[in-house]
Amino acid sequence: MEFKDNQAIYLQIANHFFENILQKKWNSGEKIPSIRDMAVQFEVNPNTTMRTFNYLQDKGIIFNKRGIGYYVADDGYEKARALKKEQFVNEDLAGFFRNMQMLGISFEDLKRYYHEFSNGNHN
């Protein structure tokens, strides 16, 4: 994974967790890879990965079974989805609408593009 300079690395790793949970690759109650395994996978210091796990645990998305490992919370999917939706609305939507306006893209155009994208007809 290539990290971007504009966001903390632990949050970028958290986005990987969000994607796995929201795409249902990791389901409620399922054990997730260990801190050490994730540190190796992302080639980062285990302390950085621990920060990701603490962040996700604070948000109620994962939980720790002491001595056994970390698991996706029963409502982890819902919490991950709500958090990512809030981030999208607060961080991405204003710029998205601004770009639509500058480029003269209407909501009808957007609807057509969305259907094309959803059907795999995108570049």
N, C-alpha and C positions, 0 to 999 in steps of 0.2 A: 504494500500500500504506500502510495506517495502522499506525504502529508503536506497540507497547505500552510502557509505562514499566517493566514488571517484568523486562525482558530486554534485553541489549545489542542495538543495532541490527544489528551485523554478524552476530549469531546468528539474528536474525529473517530476515535476507536469506539466510543459510545454509539456513534451513528452506524457503525458496523453491527453492533448488537441490535439496534432498532430495526435495521433492515432484515436481519435474520428472524427477529420476532414477528415483524409485520408481514413478512413473506411466508411465515409459518414454517420456517426451517427449524426453529426452536419453539416448541409448544409449551403451554402452561404445565408446570410441574416437571419439566424435562431438565436434566442436568446439562450445564453448559461447560465449555472447556475451562480449564483451571487458569488462574492468574499467570502461572509460569508458562503454560502452553500458549496463551494469548500473547505474552511478552515475546516469546520465540517467534510466533507467527508474524507479529508486527515489527519485529526487530527493534524493540524498545526496552527500556529499563523496567523491570518488574514493578518498581514504585509507580511508574506512569500507569501501568495496567491496573494496579491496586487502586489508584485514584479513580479510574473508570468504574471499577466494581463498586467502590464506595458511593460514587455519584448515582449509579443505577440502583443501588440498594437504598439510598436516601430517597429516591423517587418512587420506591416500592415496586420496581420493575423486576428485580431479582432479589433472592434471599439466600442466606448462607445456612447450611446445615453443618454446624461446627464439626470439623474433622472429616467431613464427607465431601463437601464442595458447594458450589453455587448452583441455583436452580432458577428457572423462570417462575415468577410469582403466578398464582392462580389468575389474577387479574392483570398480569404483566402486559398482555396484548393490548387491553383497553387503555392502560396507563401509558404505554409507549405511544399508542396512536394519538391519545389526547395531547401528550407533550409535543410530539412532532407536528401535530396540527396547529397547536398554539405557536410554535416556532415558525412554521410556514406563514401563518397569518401575520405575525408580528415582524418577521424579518424579510420575507421574500415577496409577499403579495403587493406591497406598495411599489416596489421596483418593477414587478411584473405588469401592473396596471399602467405605470408610467411608460414602459416600453410599448405596450399595446397602443397607448395614445400617440406616442411619437411615430410609430410605424403605421398608424392608421388601420390597426387590426380591430375589427368589430367583434362583438360577442357571437355573431353568426359565423364569422370566420373562425373564431376560436372553437366553436362547436364542431365545425367541419374538421379542423386540424385535430381536435381531440379524438373524433371518430376514426380518422385516418391513423393516428398514433395507436389507438386502442386495437385496431385491426392489423397492426404490424406493417402498415404502409407508410413508414417514415424513413427518412434518410439517416 
